[in-house]
Amino acid sequence: MTVESALKPFRVLAYVVGVMLLVLVTCIVLRYGFDIEGPSKVVSPIHGFLYMLYLVATMNLGMKARWAWPYTVGVMLAGTVPLLSFVFERKVTRRVEAGLATA
């Protein structure tokens, strides 16, 4: 598997995890602000599973692109902050594409 083929799953999962995190935040507001627990019981485990896939995709891309560990961990943590995964997806894509252009 090359860097190009590792980039696509990362990009897809970055968007999916970002959207699911926004949905999860909404569910948490419903749960603790309005005592509506149902949605968070469904969304929480789905988001957790998708986040684990995001971590695997990030690690795979990081190893293929030969990122430093602090950068890899930073990209992994970007999936825990609402909207940050969208920003990091663009930065990572530009970085990988620039690396491919110079190679």
Secondary structure, DSSP 8 states (H G I E B T S, - for coil): --HHHHHHHHHHHHHHHHHHHHHHHHHHHHHHHH---HHHHHHHHHHHHHHHHHHHHHHHHHHHHT--HHHHHHHHHGGGSTTHHHHHHHHHHHHHHHHHHH-
